[in-house]
Amino acid sequence: MSHVTPDQPRRATDARGGAGGRPPGRAGPPRRVPPPRVSPPRRSHPPLAVAALVAAAGAALTSWLPVTLVLWLLQLGGDATSLPSAVRAGAAGWLLGHGVPLATESGPLGLAPLAVTALAVWRLTRAGVHASRAIGSRGGRSPARTIAAAAAVGVAYGMLGVLAAVLVGTGGPGVSPVRAGLTLVLIGTLSAGVGAARTTGVAEVFTRQAPVPVREGVRAGMVAGLVLLGAGAAVAGLAVATGGGDAADLLGAYRTGVAGQAGITLVSLAYAPNATVWSASYLLGPGFAVGTDTAVRTSEVSVGALPALPLFAGLPGGPIDGLDAAAVLSLPVLVGMAAGWLLARRLLRLAVAERVPLPWGRLLRPAALAGPVAGLVLGAAAEASGGPLGAGRLAEVGPVGWHVALAAVLVTGGGAVLGAAATRLLDRRSG
């Protein structure tokens, strides 16, 4: 009777090639079979139309609610405080903030509160971000998808503008639905395009592809324009502070109670960016108008009877001359020189890092470009800050856009070139 020892099956297995298919004489753990690869589930994205409509509605709601609240406070002092009237008034003020004129009994009202404009543009920029993310275009660097997202948000925003115009026309001032729709489509597309381009990465691609002089010139011009607007805000705030008694008297003249006066104060704050732009145009020289055949500039102040609005409490009492005029007119030049100084310092550091000399052309070209960029910024702001306050004498209020743009190009551009050239001459690293 044959006996099989425990070692015999192992030897038989090894003789057939080893356990698990290994060669004879080689031992080791059994080979693990990897599990089948499972692809992750694809994330579904909502249609572009749905994403754009939701984003545009959110932007419209968050910019309409503050306007409605302020105008509701104004109505508390009167006899029209119903909810429908407050909603219509808020829609009218919201459209006015986008530059859509209103037809009133006293004439066209087209002086847009730039604070509402800035809020709407910011919310539309965020709407472009949200729409791009919702359709899965984040970081895709696709110009086509960027344009599609921006256009979709713009069209949806224009549709909301048409609805708001129809709502206002049912019991308030007249508004053209066509004008409202086209205006809001343009503003919505441009603003959402900025947010979409930053989200998809298209803005970064275009920035890297732009030549260095163009990038540096645009940056210097933007800095000069924003600093000039900041200087205008400081001068306007100082003027209102010195004329604070007149502003308080104007507020007290309104017999609207505490809520109504709070509403008037908030309306004045909504027009504070307009006063900032007017002050910047005053510093540049062209000044602004507060009615037909009027002028407010350093060399001339001619105004007539003004409406009782705190916005006009800080107007200068007359022209300035001597050292005061020289200090005011030299401020934009100094701003341009500061922008040129910053530009030269940045380019000098770059040249030192690359261990190459800084040619004059590489420095002066972006410095000369800073003037047109600043002129474009300030001219657009000046054009948006003006408009009619009715028919007759108040049909022209605010600065003339191209006057301000031309002055900014000459003054800021010349100052930037002088500042950049002086910095290079005085810097020992320029070689």
Secondary structure, DSSP 8 states (H G I E B T S, - for coil): -----THHHHHHHHHTT-GGG--TT----------------------HHHHHHHHHHHHHHHHHHHHHHHHHHHHTTSS---HHHHHHHHHHHHHHHTT--EEETTEEE----HHHHHHHHHHHHHHHHHHHHHTT-TT---HHHHHHHHHHHHHHHHHHHHHHHHHHHTTSSB--HHHHHHHHHHHHHHHHHHHHHHHHTHHHHHHHHS-HHHHHHHHHHHHHHHHHHHHHHHHHHHHHHHTHHHHHHHHHH--SHHHHHHHHHHHHHHTHHHHHHHHHHHHHS--BEESTT-EEETTEEE-----S-GGGTT--SS---THHHHHHHHHHHHHHHHHHHHHHHHHHHHHHHHT----HHHHHHHHHHHHHHHHHHHHHHHHHH---BSSGGGG-EE--HHHHHHHHHHHHHHHHHHHHHHHHHH-GGG-
